[in-house]
């Protein structure tokens, strides 16, 4: 289902209305306009726009010389780092297709993605090298392996190219004409089966952020001091650089997750901004606070409570030590992909009172159901959103439901793409043509309320059926997380001889606190129907989650199954 490439070049508007912008062409223009402005930072290393353009061009030249043609897939198997963004940019420059890879995948999982995506090149961290080289031998079409040294002095295996050698010494690729329906390839997290490849036209992703003024307003009131904001992207970047008013973003979540790259990637670069990546192999909230102070960070991209709670605790610990973090530069915090509890949002305002907290509800398939945008003093909710334009709630008959029924239905969102790569069956299930537009229905459930708001219920595949009653895990999670002793939790069903399934939960407590199963059960029963309360609770040091912050239900079930029932 590759997309047609016979289109007008980037710079105008296509017949279908798609904005004809291409990330690589835009980034080249910005690099020409502000070559000395910092574009990337990690630790003590700063990469300017001019340097990023040069390094990406040399990487592109190396890939072209290796025989990678237009639409050749280039897998990026890297933790967050400056090289991730350079690889993304360099791949797009030659009109190849960047493919997101979960760096925690083991042999068979990695092999599936490389084979399914038809990847011909793979850029990876040396710390992952043993696994990558072993798996690459199984991939028939693999032409190029490139190693990024994240260890320091790592040996380069036979048949593998050294990233730094390429980006510092290989001849640069010439700039070429590009097209707005060139694509990027994102893989869903695999929460509903095997990961599925999603092809997104670059012009559509650029279109989502609208005008240049709209981008700046969305990122948090940049350019307010200017009489007018130039619509020309390169000129706007030059003005913002001269005014020292550029956005600076930290993708706290992994860049291989669509949330991080969406809100702390091209959106920042289109404004000539800077992306700062953290240095550790695991997310460290204290490192994030240090980076916020050092670089005057304006935007953070997270995935729900899995990131928000550690950030909140780090703020609190700094205050307790008499060293509060100066986070006054923060203008926006973006989240998507997992629950961000209302109570956590309210507590964050104690440390970033001027920020906008933007909680987006959607999916990797290009769905955008709605947003919750909070300022300090607003009433915070975990599951209530303002619907995005065109969102529908479909009943069991497949028809749109009117507001106010109180019944959950299947959420349908306008989408940038038309299906999954190499999966016509799932494409038919999850993509529909409604009223002349393409919609995606990846399985999320919601309620359209009388007042026009949208309540997210959860994903249908995770629904617990206990004695014929449906229980949505996210609803139970949200209630348990309101307990002051609780940092995180996951509710799910386990087999039960009497009721079919039993509502259960793994719960992570705040340091120095204690709870019992009975106290959790009674808390939920006081707020939800009795059958929704977990009958079995296991207290854990850390709730299992995937690297992108989404629930690891198999891991949670294993913890519960291997535990002794707790009182």
C-alpha positions in Angstrom: 0.0 0.0 0.0 2.9 2.4 -0.7 1.7 5.8 -1.6 2.0 7.4 -5.0 5.0 9.6 -5.5 4.0 11.3 -8.7 3.0 14.6 -7.0 4.0 18.3 -7.3 7.2 19.0 -5.3 7.1 20.5 -1.8 6.2 24.1 -1.6 2.5 24.4 -2.6 -0.8 22.7 -2.0 -1.8 19.4 -3.8 -5.0 18.8 -5.6 -6.3 17.0 -2.5 -5.6 19.9 -0.3 -2.5 18.5 1.4 0.2 21.1 2.3 3.2 20.5 0.1 5.8 20.7 2.7 8.6 18.2 3.2 10.5 18.1 6.5 14.0 17.7 4.8 13.5 20.7 2.5 12.2 22.8 5.4 15.1 21.9 7.6 17.6 22.7 4.9 16.1 26.1 4.5 16.4 26.8 8.3 20.0 25.5 8.4 20.8 28.0 5.7 19.1 30.8 7.6 20.5 30.2 11.1 23.6 27.9 10.7 25.1 28.9 14.0 22.0 28.4 16.1 22.0 25.2 18.3 19.7 22.5 16.9 20.5 19.5 19.1 22.0 19.0 22.6 22.8 16.0 24.7 25.1 16.3 27.7 27.9 18.6 26.9 27.6 18.2 23.2 25.8 20.9 21.1 25.1 20.5 17.4 24.3 23.7 15.4 21.8 23.8 12.6 24.6 24.0 10.1 26.4 21.0 11.6 23.2 19.0 11.7 22.6 19.7 8.1 26.2 18.8 7.1 26.1 15.5 9.1 22.7 14.5 7.8 23.8 15.2 4.3 26.9 13.0 4.6 24.7 10.2 6.1 22.3 10.6 3.2 25.2 10.4 0.7 26.4 7.2 2.4 23.0 5.6 2.1 22.6 6.6 -1.5 26.1 5.2 -2.3 25.1 1.9 -0.6 22.3 1.6 -3.2 19.3 2.7 -1.1 16.8 4.2 -3.5 13.6 6.2 -3.1 11.3 4.7 -0.5 14.0 2.3 0.8 13.2 1.7 4.5 15.8 2.7 7.0 15.3 1.3 10.5 16.3 3.5 13.5 17.1 1.4 16.5 18.4 4.0 18.9 17.6 5.3 22.3 17.0 9.1 22.5 20.1 10.9 21.3 21.2 13.6 18.8 22.0 10.9 16.3 18.3 9.8 16.3 17.3 13.2 14.9 20.2 13.3 12.5 19.3 9.9 11.2 15.7 10.9 10.8 16.7 14.0 8.9 19.3 12.3 6.8 16.9 9.5 5.8 14.3 12.0 4.6 16.9 14.0 2.6 17.3 11.2 0.1 13.6 10.4 0.1 14.1 7.1 2.0 11.6 6.1 4.7 12.6 6.3 8.4 11.2 3.3 10.3 10.7 3.5 14.1 12.2 0.5 16.1 11.6 -0.3 19.7 15.1 -0.6 21.1 14.0 -3.1 23.7 12.8 -5.6 21.2 14.6 -9.0 21.4 15.7 -11.2 18.5 12.4 -12.4 17.1 10.5 -9.1 17.7 13.3 -7.1 16.0 13.4 -9.6 13.1 9.7 -9.3 12.6 9.8 -5.5 12.3 12.8 -5.5 9.9 11.2 -8.1 7.7 7.7 -6.6 7.8 9.0 -3.1 7.0 11.3 -4.4 4.2 14.2 -2.5 5.9 17.4 -2.2 3.8 19.4 -0.3 6.4 19.6 -0.3 10.1 21.1 2.4 12.4 21.7 1.1 15.9 23.5 1.8 19.2 26.7 -0.2 19.9 25.1 -1.3 23.3 22.5 -3.2 21.2 25.1 -4.4 18.6 25.4 -8.0 19.5 21.6 -8.6 19.1 21.3 -6.4 16.0 24.2 -8.1 14.1 22.8 -11.5 15.0 19.3 -10.6 13.8 20.5 -8.8 10.7 22.0 -12.0 9.3 18.4 -13.3 9.0 17.2 -10.3 6.9 17.6 -11.1 3.2 17.3 -7.5 1.9 19.6 -5.8 4.5 22.2 -3.7 2.6 23.7 -1.5 5.3 24.4 -1.6 9.1 25.5 1.6 10.8 26.7 1.6 14.5 26.4 4.7 16.8 28.9 4.4 19.6 27.1 5.0 22.9 29.7 3.1 24.9 32.9 5.0 24.1 35.5 3.2 22.0 33.2 0.4 21.0 34.6 -2.0 18.4 32.9 -1.9 15.0 31.8 -5.4 14.0 32.8 -6.8 10.6 30.4 -5.7 7.9 29.2 -2.7 10.0 29.9 1.0 9.3 30.8 3.5 12.0 28.2 6.3 12.2 30.7 9.1 13.2 33.1 8.2 10.3 30.2 8.5 7.8 28.8 11.8 9.1 32.2 13.4 9.4 34.0 12.2 6.3 31.6 10.8 3.6 30.8 13.1 0.7 27.6 15.0 1.1 24.5 14.1 -0.9 23.2 16.8 -3.3 20.0 18.5 -2.5 17.1 17.1 -4.5 13.5 17.8 -5.3 11.2 16.1 -2.8 7.4 15.4 -2.5 5.0 16.0 0.3 3.6 12.5 0.0 6.9 10.9 0.7 6.3 8.9 3.9 7.5 8.1 7.4 6.7 4.6 8.8 5.6 4.3 12.4 4.9 1.0 14.1 2.0 0.7 16.6 3.0 -0.5 20.1 1.6 -4.0 19.6 -0.9 -3.6 22.4 -3.5 -5.3 20.2 -1.4 -8.1 18.6 1.8 -7.8 16.5 3.1 -4.3 15.8 1.6 -2.9 12.6 3.3 -0.5 10.2 1.6 2.8 9.6 2.6 4.9 6.6 2.1 8.6 7.1 2.5 11.2 4.3 4.9 13.9 5.4 2.7 16.7 4.0 -0.2 15.4 6.2 1.9 15.5 9.3 3.1 19.1 8.5 -0.5 20.1 7.9 -1.5 19.1 11.4 0.3 22.0 13.0 -1.2 24.6 10.6 0.3 28.0 10.0 3.6 29.2 11.4 1.8 31.5 13.9 -0.4 28.5 14.9 2.7 26.4 15.6 4.2 29.0 17.8 0.9 29.6 19.7 0.5 25.9 20.2 4.0 25.5 21.6 3.3 28.2 24.2 3.0 31.8 23.1 6.3 32.2 21.3 6.7 35.4 19.3 4.3 37.4 21.4 6.8 40.3 21.4 6.8 40.4 17.6 4.6 42.8 15.6 4.0 40.0 13.1 5.2 36.4 12.6 6.7 35.7 9.2 4.8 32.8 7.5 8.0 31.9 5.6 9.5 29.2 7.9 13.1 30.0 7.4 12.5 33.7 7.8 10.5 33.1 11.0 13.3 30.9 12.4 15.8 33.8 11.7 13.6 36.3 13.5 13.1 34.0 16.5 16.8 33.3 16.7 17.6 37.0 16.7 15.0 37.6 19.4 16.2 34.7 21.5 12.7 33.4 21.4 13.0 29.9 20.0 11.3 26.9 21.5 13.5 24.3 23.3 12.0 20.8 23.7 12.9 17.7 25.6 11.4 14.4 24.4 11.2 12.7 27.8 9.5 9.7 26.2 11.3 7.6 23.6 11.6 9.2 20.2 10.5 5.9 18.7 7.1 6.6 20.2 4.9 8.8 18.1 4.1 11.2 21.0 7.7 12.2 21.5 8.6 12.8 17.9 5.3 14.5 17.2 5.6 17.1 20.0 9.4 17.4 20.4 10.6 16.8 16.8 9.5 18.4 13.6 7.1 20.7 15.4 10.1 22.3 17.2 12.3 22.3 14.2 9.8 24.1 12.0 10.3 27.0 14.4 14.1 26.8 14.2 14.1 25.5 17.7 16.4 23.1 19.6 15.8 19.5 20.7 17.6 18.4 23.9 17.8 14.6 24.6 18.6 13.1 28.0 21.7 11.0 28.3 20.7 8.0 30.3 19.5 4.6 29.1 16.5 5.0 31.3 14.3 8.0 32.0 15.8 10.0 34.9 13.4 12.7 36.2 16.2 14.5 38.1 18.3 14.7 34.9 15.3 16.2 33.2 15.0 18.9 35.9 18.8 19.7 35.5 18.4 20.0 31.7 15.3 22.2 32.1 17.4 24.7 34.2 20.5 24.5 32.0 18.8 24.9 28.6 15.7 26.9 29.7 13.5 24.2 28.2 10.1 25.4 27.0 8.4 22.1 26.0 8.4 18.5 27.4 6.8 15.5 25.7 5.7 12.7 28.0 3.4 9.7 28.0 1.0 9.9 30.9 1.6 9.2 34.5 4.5 6.8 33.8 6.6 10.0 33.2 4.5 12.6 35.0 4.6 11.0 38.4 8.5 10.6 38.5 8.7 14.2 37.3 6.4 15.4 40.1 8.4 13.4 42.7 11.6 14.9 41.5 10.2 18.4 41.9 9.0 17.5 45.4 12.4 16.1 46.4 14.2 19.2 45.1 11.9 21.3 47.3 12.4 19.1 50.3 16.2 19.5 50.0 15.8 23.3 49.8 16.9 23.4 46.1 13.6 23.9 44.2 14.0 23.6 40.4 13.6 26.8 38.4 11.2 25.5 35.7 9.8 29.0 34.9 10.8 28.5 31.3 8.3 25.6 30.8 5.4 26.8 28.6 3.9 23.4 27.5 3.9 19.8 28.6 2.4 17.4 26.0 1.2 13.9 26.7 -0.5 11.2 24.7 -0.8 7.5 24.7 -1.5 6.8 28.3 -3.6 8.1 31.2 -2.4 11.3 32.8 -4.3 11.6 36.1 -6.1 14.8 37.0 -4.6 14.8 40.5 -1.1 14.6 39.1 -1.8 17.5 36.7 -3.0 19.6 39.6 0.1 18.9 41.7 2.4 19.7 38.8 1.0 23.2 38.7 2.6 23.8 42.0 6.0 23.6 40.2 5.2 24.9 36.7 2.3 27.4 37.4 2.5 29.2 34.1 2.5 26.1 31.9 -0.1 24.7 29.7 -0.7 21.0 30.3 -1.9 19.5 27.0 -3.3 15.9 27.2 -4.0 14.5 23.8 -6.1 11.5 23.1 -5.3 9.4 20.0 -3.4 6.5 18.6 -0.4 5.7 16.4 -2.8 5.1 13.5 -3.1 8.9 13.1 -6.2 9.1 15.2 -6.7 12.3 17.2 -9.9 12.1 19.3 -9.5 15.2 21.3 -7.5 17.3 23.7 -7.6 18.5 27.3 -5.7 21.8 27.7 -5.3 22.9 31.3 -4.1 26.1 32.9 -3.6 26.5 36.6 -7.0 26.8 38.3 -8.9 24.8 35.8 -10.7 21.7 36.9 -8.5 18.7 36.0 -9.8 15.4 34.7 -8.1 12.2 33.7 -10.5 11.1 30.9 -12.5 14.1 29.7 -11.5 15.8 26.4 -12.7 18.3 23.9 -13.4 16.3 20.7 -11.2 17.1 17.7 -13.1 18.1 14.5 -14.8 15.2 12.8 -14.6 12.7 15.7 -17.5 10.2 15.7 -18.7 7.6 18.3 -20.0 4.6 16.5 -22.7 2.2 17.9 -22.8 -1.5 17.4 -24.6 -0.9 14.1 -21.6 1.1 12.8 -23.6 4.3 12.7 -22.7 7.5 14.6 -24.3 7.9 18.0 -25.8 11.2 19.1 -24.5 13.0 22.2 -26.0 12.3 25.6 -26.8 8.5 25.3 -24.4 7.7 28.1 -23.4 4.6 26.2 -19.8 3.8 25.1 -19.1 3.4 21.4 -16.3 2.9 19.1 -14.2 6.1 18.5 -13.6 7.0 14.9 -11.2 9.7 13.9 -10.2 11.3 10.6 -6.8 10.0 9.8 -3.7 10.9 7.8 -3.3 7.4 6.4 -5.4 4.6 4.9 -4.2 1.5 6.5 -1.5 -0.8 7.7 1.5 -2.0 5.8 1.1 -5.6 4.6 -2.0 -6.2 6.6 -5.2 -6.0 4.5 -7.3 -7.8 7.2 -6.5 -5.4 10.0 -6.8 -2.5 7.6 -10.4 -3.6 6.7 -11.2 -3.8 10.4 -9.7 -0.5 11.6 -10.1 1.9 8.7 -13.4 3.0 7.2 -14.6 5.4 4.5 -17.4 7.5 6.1 -19.1 10.4 4.5 -16.3 10.8 1.9 -13.5 10.8 4.4 -11.1 8.1 5.7 -11.5 7.3 9.4 -9.5 5.0 11.7 -11.1 2.9 14.4 -8.2 1.2 16.2 -10.5 -0.1 19.0 -10.7 2.8 21.5 -14.1 3.4 23.2 -15.6 6.6 24.3 -18.8 8.4 25.4 -20.0 11.6 23.7 -21.6 13.7 26.4 -24.6 16.0 26.2 -22.3 19.0 26.8 -20.1 18.1 23.8 -17.2 16.7 25.8 -15.7 13.3 25.1 -15.1 10.7 27.8 -12.4 8.2 27.0 -13.4 4.8 28.3 -10.6 2.5 27.2 -9.7 0.0 24.5 -12.2 -2.7 23.8 -9.6 -5.4 23.7 -8.7 -4.8 27.4 -12.3 -4.8 28.7 -12.9 -7.1 31.7 -16.0 -9.3 31.6 -17.0 -10.3 35.1 -20.3 -12.1 35.6 -21.6 -10.6 32.4 -20.7 -7.0 33.4 -18.2 -5.0 31.5 -15.4 -3.2 33.4 -13.1 -0.8 31.7 -9.6 -1.0 33.3 -8.8 2.7 32.7 -11.8 3.7 34.8 -10.6 1.6 37.7 -7.0 2.9 37.3 -8.2 6.4 37.5 -10.0 5.9 40.7 -7.2 3.9 42.4 -4.7 6.7 41.4 -6.7 9.2 43.4 -5.6 7.5 46.6 -2.9 9.7 48.1 -0.7 6.7 48.8 -0.7 5.5 45.1 1.9 6.4 42.5 0.7 4.1 39.7 -1.5 1.1 39.0 -2.8 -1.3 36.3 -6.2 -3.0 36.6 -6.9 -6.1 34.4 -8.9 -9.3 34.4 -7.6 -12.8 35.4 -9.6 -16.1 34.9 -12.2 -16.8 37.5 -14.2 -20.0 37.8 -17.4 -18.3 39.0 -17.5 -15.0 37.1 -15.4 -15.7 34.1 -12.9 -13.0 35.0 -11.9 -11.4 38.2 -11.0 -7.7 38.4 -7.4 -7.5 39.7 -4.7 -4.8 40.0 -1.0 -4.3 40.6 -0.4 -1.1 42.6 2.7 0.9 43.1 2.8 2.9 46.4 4.5 6.1 47.2 7.7 5.7 49.2 7.0 5.3 52.9 3.3 4.5 52.6 1.2 1.3 53.1 -2.1 0.0 51.9 -4.1 -3.2 52.1 -6.1 -5.0 49.5 -9.2 -4.2 51.6 -8.5 -0.5 51.6 -8.1 -0.4 47.8 -11.3 -2.4 47.3 -13.3 -0.2 49.6 -11.9 3.0 48.0 -13.1 1.8 44.6 -16.5 0.5 45.9 -17.2 4.0 47.4 -16.8 5.5 43.9 -17.8 2.9 41.4 -20.2 0.0 41.1 -19.2 -2.8 43.5 -18.4 -5.3 40.7 -15.7 -2.9 39.4 -13.6 -3.1 42.5 -10.5 -5.3 42.4 -10.9 -8.5 44.4 -7.2 -9.2 44.2 -4.4 -6.6 44.6 -0.7 -7.1 44.4 1.6 -4.3 45.6 4.8 -3.8 43.6 7.9 -1.7 43.6 7.3 -0.6 40.0 4.2 -1.1 37.8 5.3 -2.8 34.5 5.0 -0.6 31.5 6.4 -0.6 28.0 9.2 1.9 27.1 6.6 4.2 25.6 4.7 4.3 29.0 1.8 2.2 27.9 0.6 -0.7 30.1 2.5 -4.0 30.0 -0.5 -6.2 30.8 1.3 -9.5 30.2 4.0 -8.4 32.7 1.4 -7.3 35.2 -0.4 -10.6 35.0 2.8 -12.5 35.5 3.6 -10.5 38.6 0.1 -11.3 40.0 0.2 -14.9 39.1 3.6 -15.4 40.7 2.6 -13.7 43.9 0.9 -14.8 47.2 -2.5 -13.2 47.7 -2.0 -10.1 50.0 -4.4 -8.9 52.6 
